Amino acid sequence: MKKIAIYGKGGIGKSTTTANISAALATQGSRVMQIGCDPKADSTCMLMKGLQVPTILDTLRRKSSNASLEDMVFSGFADVLCAECGGPTPGVGCAGRGIIASFEKLEALKAYEIYRPDVVLYDVLGDVVCGGFAMPLRKGYANEVYIVTSGEKMSLFAARNIAQAVAEFKGRGYAQLRGLILNARGIANESEIVHEAAKDLGTNVVAEIPRDPIIQVCESKNATVIEGAPNSTLADIYRMLARFVRSS
């Protein structure tokens, strides 16, 4: 089982990228599970035809010890298994602790043994790399990390922070940084800027996703590009990225 954490600054297109990787992997024959680790709980929407699934935390609040996997894990496009950690009531509690509680519940219910996914993708908010947001890095939940970034200053700043957090756990046998995914914003010399940043971080740019209105068109239809525009060049890029992620 390949366990992959995808990090990136909020708003960088991390969830869109993750959902398209999941969709591509699933259509290529892999059994895929995607777990959203953002309190907004919108990571899997495009895989669920726009539906925001009940979060693990909300389910635990409602059902407590009676909660089952069927209450928390849902089948989406191409049978991708979709789950959302969720978060506390806004203004109350710690979202990081919510991720910890969600992961522990999935483990207690033997989700991975029961569903036996080939690939698990964790979609993790990258503005914060402490507490629960670092769970995929420090608890062995993920083996590999990819960082979604653009050439914008704040996006690269977040990418460097995430890379530093990964490096902190490197010596303990935890997740390893596999590369940057450039999700272009159309700024001048963007590819060169991100490739230079990758070099500084001791890694590579593994894919360049162009700024393309097809993404917004598909999102308006509550679909990934893989589902909504399968014959597009952009879909081919996501499929190529999925093959890289699966085989690296």
C-alpha positions as a Python dict, from the first residue, in 0.01 Angstrom:
ca = {
    (1, 'M'): (0, 0, 0),
    (2, 'K'): (139, 336, -107),
    (3, 'K'): (62, 613, 142),
    (4, 'I'): (108, 965, 9),
    (5, 'A'): (58, 1305, 173),
    (6, 'I'): (-2, 1601, -55),
    (7, 'Y'): (69, 1934, 113),
    (8, 'G'): (43, 2292, -6),
    (9, 'K'): (-59, 2640, 93),
    (10, 'G'): (-431, 2698, 132),
    (11, 'G'): (-587, 2801, -199),
    (12, 'I'): (-302, 2672, -414),
    (13, 'G'): (-517, 2405, -581),
    (14, 'K'): (-401, 2118, -364),
    (15, 'S'): (-742, 1954, -332),
    (16, 'T'): (-809, 1985, -705),
    (17, 'T'): (-472, 1828, -776),
    (18, 'T'): (-524, 1549, -523),
    (19, 'A'): (-873, 1466, -651),
    (20, 'N'): (-750, 1449, -1009),
    (21, 'I'): (-461, 1223, -909),
    (22, 'S'): (-708, 998, -726),
    (23, 'A'): (-942, 989, -1024),
    (24, 'A'): (-656, 916, -1264),
    (25, 'L'): (-515, 639, -1045),
    (26, 'A'): (-859, 481, -1009),
    (27, 'T'): (-921, 482, -1385),
    (28, 'Q'): (-577, 325, -1430),
    (29, 'G'): (-683, 31, -1216),
    (30, 'S'): (-570, 122, -864),
    (31, 'R'): (-788, 94, -555),
    (32, 'V'): (-767, 447, -413),
    (33, 'M'): (-861, 611, -83),
    (34, 'Q'): (-854, 989, -42),
    (35, 'I'): (-867, 1143, 305),
    (36, 'G'): (-927, 1517, 334),
    (37, 'C'): (-736, 1670, 626),
    (38, 'D'): (-863, 2028, 599),
    (39, 'P'): (-1132, 2156, 837),
    (40, 'K'): (-1326, 2285, 533),
    (41, 'A'): (-1391, 1921, 444),
    (42, 'D'): (-1409, 1989, 69),
    (43, 'S'): (-1123, 1770, -55),
    (44, 'T'): (-1344, 1498, -202),
    (45, 'C'): (-1633, 1709, -336),
    (46, 'M'): (-1538, 1669, -702),
    (47, 'L'): (-1515, 1294, -657),
    (48, 'M'): (-1861, 1291, -497),
    (49, 'K'): (-2044, 1495, -766),
    (50, 'G'): (-2036, 1806, -548),
    (51, 'L'): (-2164, 1634, -235),
    (52, 'Q'): (-1989, 1727, 90),
    (53, 'V'): (-1975, 1397, 277),
    (54, 'P'): (-2033, 1374, 653),
    (55, 'T'): (-1701, 1424, 828),
    (56, 'I'): (-1545, 1174, 1064),
    (57, 'L'): (-1552, 1425, 1351),
    (58, 'D'): (-1920, 1508, 1297),
    (59, 'T'): (-2000, 1138, 1283),
    (60, 'L'): (-1813, 1075, 1607),
    (61, 'R'): (-1999, 1361, 1772),
    (62, 'R'): (-2332, 1214, 1660),
    (63, 'K'): (-2271, 844, 1707),
    (64, 'S'): (-1971, 823, 1937),
    (65, 'S'): (-1867, 461, 1986),
    (66, 'N'): (-2142, 335, 1753),
    (67, 'A'): (-1987, 493, 1444),
    (68, 'S'): (-1896, 251, 1166),
    (69, 'L'): (-1675, 278, 859),
    (70, 'E'): (-1987, 302, 642),
    (71, 'D'): (-2073, 625, 828),
    (72, 'M'): (-1735, 780, 743),
    (73, 'V'): (-1609, 639, 413),
    (74, 'F'): (-1799, 685, 87),
    (75, 'S'): (-1757, 560, -268),
    (76, 'G'): (-1701, 832, -528),
    (77, 'F'): (-1601, 856, -893),
    (78, 'A'): (-1440, 533, -1022),
    (79, 'D'): (-1498, 385, -675),
    (80, 'V'): (-1247, 614, -504),
    (81, 'L'): (-1298, 576, -129),
    (82, 'C'): (-1364, 925, 11),
    (83, 'A'): (-1333, 1043, 371),
    (84, 'E'): (-1310, 1385, 535),
    (85, 'C'): (-1163, 1442, 881),
    (86, 'G'): (-1348, 1770, 929),
    (87, 'G'): (-1283, 2006, 1215),
    (88, 'P'): (-1419, 2143, 1542),
    (89, 'T'): (-1697, 2396, 1570),
    (90, 'P'): (-1556, 2721, 1423),
    (91, 'G'): (-1381, 2920, 1696),
    (92, 'V'): (-1376, 2626, 1934),
    (93, 'G'): (-1116, 2350, 1962),
    (94, 'C'): (-813, 2253, 1758),
    (95, 'A'): (-837, 2131, 1398),
    (96, 'G'): (-508, 1947, 1436),
    (97, 'R'): (-645, 1738, 1720),
    (98, 'G'): (-944, 1659, 1500),
    (99, 'I'): (-713, 1505, 1242),
    (100, 'I'): (-546, 1297, 1513),
    (101, 'A'): (-884, 1172, 1638),
    (102, 'S'): (-998, 1090, 1283),
    (103, 'F'): (-683, 896, 1196),
    (104, 'E'): (-701, 702, 1520),
    (105, 'K'): (-1065, 611, 1458),
    (106, 'L'): (-996, 488, 1104),
    (107, 'E'): (-711, 280, 1243),
    (108, 'A'): (-923, 142, 1527),
    (109, 'L'): (-1190, 35, 1277),
    (110, 'K'): (-920, -128, 1061),
    (111, 'A'): (-1012, 82, 757),
    (112, 'Y'): (-695, 0, 566),
    (113, 'E'): (-716, -373, 632),
    (114, 'I'): (-1084, -385, 532),
    (115, 'Y'): (-1071, -166, 219),
    (116, 'R'): (-716, -269, 122),
    (117, 'P'): (-641, 33, -99),
    (118, 'D'): (-341, 26, -330),
    (119, 'V'): (-290, 399, -274),
    (120, 'V'): (-396, 628, 13),
    (121, 'L'): (-380, 1001, -54),
    (122, 'Y'): (-390, 1245, 237),
    (123, 'D'): (-486, 1599, 131),
    (124, 'V'): (-329, 1813, 403),
    (125, 'L'): (-348, 2188, 465),
    (126, 'G'): (8, 2314, 435),
    (127, 'D'): (-5, 2654, 601),
    (128, 'V'): (38, 2474, 933),
    (129, 'V'): (280, 2186, 992),
    (130, 'C'): (231, 2133, 1364),
    (131, 'G'): (17, 1897, 1569),
    (132, 'G'): (-237, 1699, 1371),
    (133, 'F'): (-136, 1856, 1041),
    (134, 'A'): (202, 1683, 1082),
    (135, 'M'): (43, 1345, 1158),
    (136, 'P'): (109, 1199, 810),
    (137, 'L'): (475, 1297, 852),
    (138, 'R'): (551, 1173, 1200),
    (139, 'K'): (325, 877, 1268),
    (140, 'G'): (403, 661, 968),
    (141, 'Y'): (69, 722, 800),
    (142, 'A'): (242, 847, 484),
    (143, 'N'): (557, 717, 315),
    (144, 'E'): (589, 996, 62),
    (145, 'V'): (518, 1369, 42),
    (146, 'Y'): (447, 1591, -256),
    (147, 'I'): (410, 1967, -225),
    (148, 'V'): (181, 2166, -455),
    (149, 'T'): (309, 2516, -521),
    (150, 'S'): (304, 2800, -768),
    (151, 'G'): (578, 3053, -836),
    (152, 'E'): (416, 3304, -602),
    (153, 'K'): (620, 3415, -304),
    (154, 'M'): (384, 3300, -27),
    (155, 'S'): (322, 2966, -194),
    (156, 'L'): (695, 2900, -213),
    (157, 'F'): (737, 3020, 146),
    (158, 'A'): (484, 2757, 258),
    (159, 'A'): (655, 2494, 41),
    (160, 'R'): (987, 2562, 210),
    (161, 'N'): (829, 2535, 555),
    (162, 'I'): (670, 2202, 463),
    (163, 'A'): (996, 2072, 316),
    (164, 'Q'): (1175, 2170, 636),
    (165, 'A'): (916, 1982, 841),
    (166, 'V'): (965, 1673, 624),
    (167, 'A'): (1342, 1701, 667),
    (168, 'E'): (1298, 1711, 1046),
    (169, 'F'): (1148, 1360, 1036),
    (170, 'K'): (1375, 1220, 764),
    (171, 'G'): (1620, 1063, 1006),
    (172, 'R'): (1344, 878, 1187),
    (173, 'G'): (1237, 675, 885),
    (174, 'Y'): (919, 872, 828),
    (175, 'A'): (781, 1022, 505),
    (176, 'Q'): (1022, 1140, 237),
    (177, 'L'): (978, 1440, 7),
    (178, 'R'): (934, 1314, -350),
    (179, 'G'): (898, 1646, -530),
    (180, 'L'): (710, 1964, -607),
    (181, 'I'): (400, 1987, -824),
    (182, 'L'): (381, 2321, -1003),
    (183, 'N'): (21, 2440, -1023),
    (184, 'A'): (78, 2743, -1243),
    (185, 'R'): (-66, 3086, -1172),
    (186, 'G'): (68, 3242, -1491),
    (187, 'I'): (330, 3470, -1338),
    (188, 'A'): (644, 3564, -1532),
    (189, 'N'): (918, 3296, -1543),
    (190, 'E'): (711, 3074, -1316),
    (191, 'S'): (857, 2742, -1428),
    (192, 'E'): (1213, 2865, -1380),
    (193, 'I'): (1131, 3008, -1036),
    (194, 'V'): (981, 2682, -911),
    (195, 'H'): (1256, 2466, -1062),
    (196, 'E'): (1513, 2683, -885),
    (197, 'A'): (1321, 2650, -557),
    (198, 'A'): (1311, 2271, -602),
    (199, 'K'): (1686, 2267, -654),
    (200, 'D'): (1736, 2467, -334),
    (201, 'L'): (1522, 2212, -149),
    (202, 'G'): (1716, 1920, -292),
    (203, 'T'): (1421, 1786, -489),
    (204, 'N'): (1260, 1805, -835),
    (205, 'V'): (949, 1940, -1005),
    (206, 'V'): (761, 1622, -1095),
    (207, 'A'): (478, 1783, -1293),
    (208, 'E'): (373, 2121, -1428),
    (209, 'I'): (-2, 2181, -1436),
    (210, 'P'): (-81, 2478, -1661),
    (211, 'R'): (-333, 2747, -1582),
    (212, 'D'): (-632, 2617, -1776),
    (213, 'P'): (-1001, 2719, -1771),
    (214, 'I'): (-1095, 2353, -1815),
    (215, 'I'): (-1043, 2312, -1440),
    (216, 'Q'): (-1310, 2572, -1361),
    (217, 'V'): (-1544, 2431, -1626),
    (218, 'C'): (-1518, 2084, -1472),
    (219, 'E'): (-1554, 2218, -1118),
    (220, 'S'): (-1876, 2393, -1225),
    (221, 'K'): (-1999, 2047, -1324),
    (222, 'N'): (-1880, 1904, -989),
    (223, 'A'): (-1629, 1684, -1165),
    (224, 'T'): (-1257, 1626, -1184),
    (225, 'V'): (-1084, 1691, -1515),
    (226, 'I'): (-1040, 1315, -1548),
    (227, 'E'): (-1418, 1274, -1543),
    (228, 'G'): (-1533, 1600, -1699),
    (229, 'A'): (-1274, 1643, -1977),
    (230, 'P'): (-1107, 1303, -2017),
    (231, 'N'): (-977, 1374, -2368),
    (232, 'S'): (-810, 1704, -2279),
    (233, 'T'): (-436, 1769, -2266),
    (234, 'L'): (-481, 1862, -1900),
    (235, 'A'): (-630, 1520, -1823),
    (236, 'D'): (-324, 1364, -1987),
    (237, 'I'): (-99, 1566, -1753),
    (238, 'Y'): (-289, 1443, -1446),
    (239, 'R'): (-269, 1085, -1576),
    (240, 'M'): (106, 1121, -1628),
    (241, 'L'): (141, 1255, -1273),
    (242, 'A'): (-65, 967, -1138),
    (243, 'R'): (160, 715, -1313),
    (244, 'F'): (466, 886, -1167),
    (245, 'V'): (319, 884, -817),
    (246, 'R'): (222, 516, -845),
    (247, 'S'): (557, 400, -977),
    (248, 'S'): (806, 625, -793),
}
